């Protein structure tokens, strides 16, 4: 007798390999799993010119490049052809994957360097990105978040009389609600969506056939670069944090786990060597996701830096064993503007465990698309690149990321670190000067003081010094 996830199979005399393979196939079909697509920082540039040089951000026709780049160029944002090709690849790659349940785009759909009629241009990019996603995946809900480049005024949050959130929601609400989708559950109601989105650009939806919850946050309210010390702004910043705590309480009562997504992560910006979030919001957020509700958090997905990395959230003083901890997956960008290849992920969820179990990251070698048809290929699979060891769980969680980060600093075995470096810029030749201690400490230390202490402690592990070249306006 073999028992597979509630399926009992009684057999006798099955000794051949084919018979065992058949049993395994039957078992796999009985175990329900879901996947979701994840990509970010599209920075769709509808003014992209495939013959223009990157010195003019691929827009100035009078500054010609030596070669045509139909699908994008390093140093420039995403042309429509690249977005369409990426979505086509996503559809092809998910055909034989576990059931595709939803799509997350973690902010920044609009291009950089929009100086003329910015408001109109940003809305055009957001609208076109949404249109392309929905036309490729018409029956799959699509959950976007607001990035710092998705604002009517660059790096300025909507004010008291602004209609910006209303205009964006008019573009996104049909995809979020997905009423025409053939689903047995409702992602959310229009009333609930409008209540929080029109107030502060954040919302909650049901995922994984209603077994889990996805919280889309507007973390821009908590960032140093956006902070405005006026009543209108601070009221929304604090209200969102209070709403987040209530969502955690609700999830616990319903015995459901939560996935969190937003654009700008808390922690260290290693280009500027500054904390991204305001200190008070960092402390409150960590208290919620680590000390009070770590049992509720299945995972967190952020973006913004255009680089593949992680964040480990823990309270070392209260919990030196990391029993209560959480983690963040940092998503590299679709845009190749900051010397990286475009990427997307297929992320896997187990609704029984209510956990993220694995993901595959795909990429396109953007320099080769100038001569050949674009080919999206596997960069890595998380479980293969960072296999569990020792007492690791088989799902992605804080303990797994803690052990992963420890391996990055291990000088006796460079395999983890070499893999991490190769994918940090998604297999584009590493241009950023790097230090092993900086990357390790950025993963494990979210506060500036502890980050600096960590770097000093592990400075002998460095191979190189950091680069400030891309301190720029991400």
Secondary structure, DSSP 8 states (H G I E B T S, - for coil): -EEETTEEE--SS--SHHHHHHHHHHHHHHS--EEEEEE----B-TT--TTB-GGGTTT-TTSB-SS--TT--TTS-B-HHHHHHHHHHHHHHTTTSSEEEEEEE-S--B-S---SSHHHHHHHHHHHHHHHHHHHSTTSEEEE---TTSSSBTTB---TT--HHHHHHHHHHHHHH-TTS--SS-S--HHHHHHHHHHHS-EEEEETTTTEEEEE--GGGGBTTT---SHHHHHHHHHHHHHHHHHHHHHHHHT--EEEE-SS-SSEETTTTEESB-HHHHHHHHIIIIIITTTTEEEEEE-SSSS-EEEEEE-TTT-TT-SSEEEEEE---S--TTS---EEEEEEEETTTTEEEEEEEEEE-TTGGGTS---EEEEEEHHHHT---TT--SS--HHHHHHHHHHHT-TT--HHHHHHHHHHTTTS---S---HHHHHHHHH--SHHHHHHHHHHTGGG-SS----TT-S--
